[in-house]
Amino acid sequence: MTRGWDHVQVRPDADVEPGTLLVASPGLLDSNFRRTVVYVIDHRGEGTLGVVLNRPSEVSVDDVLPAWGPHVTEPSAVFVGGPVDPKTALCLAAMRTGEDVSAMAGVIGVRGPVALVDLDSDPDTLVSRFRGMRVFAGYSGWDVDQLAGEIDRGDWIVVPALPSDVLASPSEDLWARVLRRQGMPLALLATHPVDVKNN
């Protein structure tokens, strides 16, 4: 007897790939991820790695990476990339139009114009090729199947990223903005109050 394709299970994380966003659902109350937008840098069999885009810290990039400080997109804060390994710095840059990430030393392409920057490189050889860059302390990581389980539970909404999301100003509510541009019904979630008691 042949089995129909209707029994094939699509993995909950099937849409997750480098350059997608994980948007915290309004019900996700974990203090590390409440109302966060995570940019996925890597997603494969061993797990998933990304950085939270909308959590600026009080620390200035000038204080920890003085060579890069003058070049980061305003505000010049280090952003909190996630709860894992907070002493590790990661840097994402959006390339200028026409720059070929694959032919450039000191960067690793993530998706489209967005690349991971090697902070041991000489900023002077790279920054003229960036439209903007941001430094993150720590990252967000999930083991194999962990993220799939959280998506299945409804903790995360998986949506495409725009390169500008990586450089979004903390003064604009990136969480609401990303949800709003998804159209209905997801756009309705953007109106969810920060504190449900205010509802």
C-alpha positions in Angstrom: 0.0 0.0 0.0 1.4 3.4 -0.9 1.3 6.1 1.8 -0.1 9.5 0.8 1.9 12.6 1.2 -0.8 14.0 3.6 1.0 12.3 6.5 4.3 14.1 5.9 5.0 16.3 9.0 6.3 19.7 8.2 8.7 20.7 10.9 7.6 23.8 13.0 10.9 25.4 12.2 10.8 24.7 8.5 10.6 28.4 7.7 13.6 29.3 9.9 16.8 30.1 8.0 19.6 32.7 8.2 18.1 36.1 7.7 14.6 35.3 9.1 13.2 36.9 12.3 11.8 35.2 15.3 9.3 37.6 16.8 8.2 36.9 20.4 4.5 36.2 20.6 2.7 38.5 23.1 2.3 35.5 25.4 6.1 34.8 25.7 6.9 36.3 29.1 10.4 35.0 29.6 12.3 38.1 30.7 15.2 37.3 28.2 12.8 37.4 25.2 9.7 39.3 26.1 8.7 41.5 23.1 12.0 40.8 21.4 12.9 40.4 17.7 15.7 37.9 17.1 17.6 37.9 13.8 18.6 34.4 12.9 22.3 34.1 11.9 22.6 30.3 11.6 20.1 27.5 11.6 21.1 23.9 10.9 21.0 20.4 12.3 23.0 21.2 15.4 20.8 24.1 16.4 20.0 27.8 15.9 21.9 31.0 16.7 20.7 34.6 16.5 20.8 37.9 18.2 18.1 40.1 19.8 17.8 43.3 17.7 15.8 45.5 20.1 17.6 45.5 23.5 20.2 48.3 23.8 22.4 48.2 26.9 23.9 51.0 28.9 27.4 50.1 27.6 28.9 52.2 24.8 30.8 50.4 22.0 33.6 53.0 22.5 34.2 51.5 25.9 34.6 47.9 24.9 35.7 48.1 21.2 37.2 51.6 20.8 38.4 50.9 17.2 34.8 50.2 16.1 33.0 52.7 18.3 33.0 55.6 15.9 31.5 53.4 13.1 28.4 51.8 14.7 25.0 53.0 13.8 23.4 55.3 16.4 22.9 54.8 19.2 26.5 53.7 19.9 25.3 51.2 22.5 26.2 47.6 22.7 23.0 45.7 22.2 22.2 42.6 24.3 22.1 39.8 21.7 20.8 37.2 24.2 21.4 35.4 27.4 24.2 33.1 26.0 27.8 34.0 26.5 27.4 37.7 27.3 31.1 38.3 27.2 31.2 37.4 23.5 30.8 40.3 21.0 29.1 39.7 17.6 28.7 42.3 15.0 26.3 42.5 12.1 26.6 45.0 9.2 24.4 45.9 6.3 26.5 46.3 3.2 26.2 49.1 0.7 24.5 48.4 -2.6 26.8 46.6 -5.0 29.2 45.2 -2.4 30.0 41.5 -2.9 30.1 39.9 0.6 31.5 36.6 -0.8 34.6 38.4 -2.1 35.3 40.5 1.0 37.8 39.5 3.7 36.6 40.1 7.3 33.0 39.4 6.8 30.8 36.3 6.4 27.5 36.7 4.5 24.3 35.8 6.4 21.7 36.8 3.9 21.5 39.4 1.2 23.4 42.5 2.3 23.6 41.4 5.9 27.0 40.0 7.1 28.7 39.0 10.3 31.8 41.1 10.8 35.1 39.8 12.2 35.8 42.3 15.0 39.6 41.4 14.8 39.6 43.0 11.3 40.8 46.5 10.6 37.8 48.8 10.7 39.4 51.1 8.2 39.4 48.4 5.5 35.7 47.6 5.9 33.5 50.5 7.2 33.3 52.4 4.0 31.6 49.3 2.5 28.9 49.2 5.2 25.6 51.1 5.2 25.6 50.5 9.0 26.7 48.1 11.7 25.7 47.1 15.2 27.6 45.2 18.0 25.8 42.7 20.2 27.0 41.2 23.5 26.0 37.5 23.8 23.6 35.7 21.6 20.4 33.6 21.6 20.9 29.9 21.0 18.7 26.8 20.7 19.7 23.2 20.6 18.5 20.8 18.0 14.6 20.6 18.1 14.4 23.1 21.0 13.4 26.0 18.7 11.0 23.8 16.8 9.3 22.9 20.1 9.0 26.6 21.1 7.6 27.6 17.7 5.1 24.7 17.9 4.1 25.9 21.4 3.4 29.4 19.9 6.2 31.3 21.5 7.7 32.6 18.2 6.4 34.0 15.0 8.7 33.4 12.0 8.8 36.2 9.5 11.2 37.5 6.8 13.7 40.2 7.9 14.5 43.4 6.1 18.2 44.5 6.1 17.1 47.7 7.9 15.8 45.7 10.8 19.4 44.9 11.8 20.0 48.7 12.2 16.6 49.8 13.6 16.7 52.5 16.2 15.5 51.5 19.7 13.3 54.6 19.7 11.0 52.9 17.2 9.2 49.8 18.5 10.8 47.2 16.2 8.6 44.5 17.6 5.3 46.3 16.7 6.7 47.5 13.4 7.7 44.0 12.2 4.3 42.6 13.2 2.4 45.5 11.5 4.1 44.9 8.2 2.9 41.2 8.1 -0.7 42.2 7.3 -3.7 40.6 9.0 -4.1 38.7 11.3 -0.5 39.2 12.6 -0.7 42.9 12.4 -3.3 42.9 15.1 -0.7 41.5 17.6 1.2 44.8 17.3 -1.5 46.6 19.2 -1.0 44.2 22.2 -0.2 46.3 25.2 3.1 45.9 27.0 1.3 45.4 30.2 -1.9 43.3 29.8 -3.3 45.0 32.9 -3.6 48.2 30.8 -5.9 46.4 28.4 
